[in-house]
Amino acid sequence: MSTWAHRLAAVISGRRAKWAVLAIWVVLLAALGPLAGKLGDVEENDAASWLPGGAESTQVVQLQERFRADETMLAVIVYERAGGITPADQAKAKSDTAAFAKLPGAQQPQGPFPARDGKALQTLVPLTDVDVVKAVDDARDLAKRGPPGLDAHVTGPAGGGADMFKVFESIDGFLLLAAGSVVIVLLLFIYRSPLLWIVPVLSAVFALGLAQSVVYLLAKNADLTVNGQSAGILTVLVFGVATDYALLLVARYREELHRHRDRHEAMAYALHRAGPAILASAATVAAGLLCLLVADLNSTAGLGPVAAAGVITALAAMTTLLPALLVIFGRWIFWPLIPRYDDKYLVPEAYEAEHGIWSRIARLVGAHPRALWAATSVGLVAMTLGLGSLKADGLSDAGQFVDKPDSIAGAEAVARHFPAGSGSPAVVIAKAPTAPQVAAAVERTSGIAELGKPATAGDLVQYEATLRDPADSKAAQQTVDRLRAAVHAVPGAEAKVGGNTATTLDINRAADRDNRLIIPIVLAVVFLILVALLRALVAPLLMMATVVLSFLASLGASALIFRHVFGFEGTDSGFPLLAFIFLVALGVDYNIFLMHRVREESQNLGTRRGIVRGLTVTGGVITSAGVVLAATFAALATLPLVSLAEMGFVVAFGVLLDTIIVRSLLLPALSYDLGRRIWTPSRLARPAPAAAPAPAEAEVIHN
C-alpha cells in the first residue's frame, strides 16, 4: 500500500517521528497551556452580551453608558416578616443602609422603602462591576443578621448575577473532574487493562488544554463571545469526542497488531484505515458547529467556534499524539490482553469470530431486515409524540436553577409585597426635547406600575418604568411590546426600550430566527460531507433521515421527562437548536464509523455481506464510544443550571438511542434491505458477480 494517506500515517507513527510528534505537543502545551487557565477571565455571562448589536435592548445598554460613569447592577435587599415589620426591623434596615454604602463598588443606597401591606422593607443598592459577587455576599451577611423572625434576601440583577457567576465559576473544575473520572472508569471496563486508559486520557487532557488556549486567544483578540455554558460544553465535548476517536483508532490498531509483527507498521495501517472515518467525523461535527456563526445570538454564534476548536484539537491529538504514545509504549500497554502477531488473523473471519454478540446482531439484521427497520421506525415515531410537551419559549429567573438560590427567594418576597417588576424596570431612552410626550406615552401603557424621574445626558433622556408583573414573566414581555409600540409612535423621539425583560424578549426572538435559519444549513452541510465521504447519494440520505428521526424522538422523550419527571418549567429558547446541532452531528458520527467500514468491506464482499461484517467488527467499539460520549455529557445533567442539565440529558439520551437503536438496527437493516442501491450512483451500485458467502453467513446472505 503506497498511497499518500498511508505514507502520511507511516510518518506520524515512524520510529523517529513519534518522538518528534511528542516533542511538538509538549512545546505547544508549554507555550499555550498557561492561557487555558485564563479562559474564565474572558467569559461573559450577562444576558445583554449574548445579543447582537442590532437588538433594541442592546442599543439601550450602549446608550446607558452616557448616563453614568460606571456600569452598575442593582442589588435589591428585601426584609420580610409575616406578622408585620416591627420598629426593631426598621432600625435594622436603616443601619444596614449605611453599611451597604461601604460595600465594594457600592454607590449611594436608597431606602429602606416600606411595603403597603406593612410586612416588608426594600433597599436599593447600585453596584459597579468591580466585584459584584463579593459585594452581594457581604450584603447578605449584613442583612441576615437581624432580629429573630425577620427574613432577608439579596435579589435584583446584582443578586441574580452573583448567584449565576458562582455557578459558572465552579463548572469548569467540576466538569473536568467528572468527565475525566467517567472516561477513566469506562476505559478501565472497556479495555480491561490497568494501563491502556492512561494514553487516551492523557491525549484528551492535552487536547483540552490546547482547545482552551485557542478559545482564550479568540475571545481576547477576535471578539468571540464565550460564556459559562460554552466553556462547560467545551470540556465534555473534548473528552467525549477525543475518547471516541481513541476507541476507534485503538480498536483498529489492536486488530492490525494481530496482523503485523512491527507495531509501527500496524499503527500506519490502523491510521490509514481508521483515519478517513475519524477525519470525516470531525469535519462533520466541526462544520455543523461552525454553521452557528450565522446565528443572531452572540452566545449561539460564539458556541460554534468554541466547540469546533474542541473537536479540531481532539482530532489533532488523537491522530498524532495518541498514535505516537501508543507506539512509544509498545504492545505491553495492552496488558494483560496483549495482542500478539498470529498469521491466522490474516483471514478476516478470524478477527470477526472474536465479536460474538455483534456477529449475532449482524445475523439478525441480515435475516429480518424489513421487520427490524419497520419496528424501530415505529418506536422512534411514537417517541416523537412527546414533542407536544416541549415548551421552548425561555425560562423564568426561578426556572433557570435546579434549586432555589437566595436571589430567587428574594424575588418571590418582592413580588409578594411590592410591584412585581420592582428592582428590574424597563428602561426607556429617547431624545430629550420629546421627554414630556415620551413620559405620557409610558404612563398610558397598560402594565406599567409607576414611572421614575427622568435623567438627562446631553440630548438624551432616560426613564425607568416599573412593571406590574414579574420581570421574567410573559405578561411583562407583552408589556414591553406595548411600551415599545407606544414610545416608537412619538414623533422625533427615536425612543428605545431596554432592561432585563426586553433583553429576554429579544433573546427569545433571535433564537427563534436562528432555529429557522440554521437547521436547514446544517442539514445541507452534513449531507454534502457524507456524499463526499461515501461517494454516493442514497446512503447519505438514509443516514440523514435516520439521524433526524432519532433527534426528534430524543427531543420528544426528553420533553416528557423534563416536564413530568424532573418538573422543569420548560427549556431555554435556544435549546432545540443546540440539541439539534449536537445530536445530528454526533449521531452522524457513529453512522460514519459504521458506513465507512461497510463501504470498505463491500468493495471485496458485496454490499450485504459488507453490511454484516462492518456491523460485526465495529459494533463493540462504536457502542463503547457512544456510552463514553453519553456519560461525559451526562455530567452536565448534574449541574444546578436547568439549561445545562437539560442539554446534558438530551445529548446523553440521544447518543445512546442513536448508538443502540439507529446505528445498530435501523440503518443497517434499511441498508441491507436496499442492498447495493445504497451506493447509487457509484460503481458499487452496479451489479457484480456475487462473492461466495462465508459458511457462517450462508443462511442470511442473499445478495
Secondary structure, DSSP 8 states (H G I E B T S, - for coil): ---HHHHHHHHHTSTTHHHHHHHHHHHHHHHHHHHHTTGGGGB--SGGGGS-TTSHHHHHHHHHGGG-SS-EEEEEEEEE-TT---HHHHHHHHHHHHHHTTSTTB---EEEEE-TTSSEEEEEEEEETTSHHHHHHHHHHHHTS-STT-EEEEEHHHHHHHHHHHHHHHHHHHHHHHHHHHHHHHHHHHH--TTTTHHHHHHHHHHHHHHHHHHHHHHHHS---B-HHHHHHHHHHHHHHHHHHHHHHHHHHHHHHTT-SSHHHHHHHHHHHHHHHHHHHHHHHHHHHHGGGG-SSHHHHHHHHHHHHHHHHHHHIIIIIHHHHHHHH-GGGGTTS-----GGGGSHHHHHTT-HHHHHHHHHHHHSHHHHHHHHHHHHHHHHGGGGG---S---TGGGBSS--HHHHHHHHHHHHS-TTTTS-EEEEEEGGGHHHHHHHHHHSTTEEEE---EEETTEEEEEEEESS-TTSHHHHHHHHHHHHHHHTSTT---EEESHHHHHHHHHHHHHHHHHHHHHHHHHHHHHHHHHHHT-SHHHHHHHHHHHHHHHHHHHHHHHHIIIII------TTHHHHHHHHHHHHHHHHHHHHHHHHHHHHHHH-HHHHHHHHHHHHHHHHHHHHHHHHHHHHGGGGSSBHHHHHHHHHHHHHHHHIIIIIIIIIHHHHHHHHGGGGGTTSGGGS--------GGGTTT---
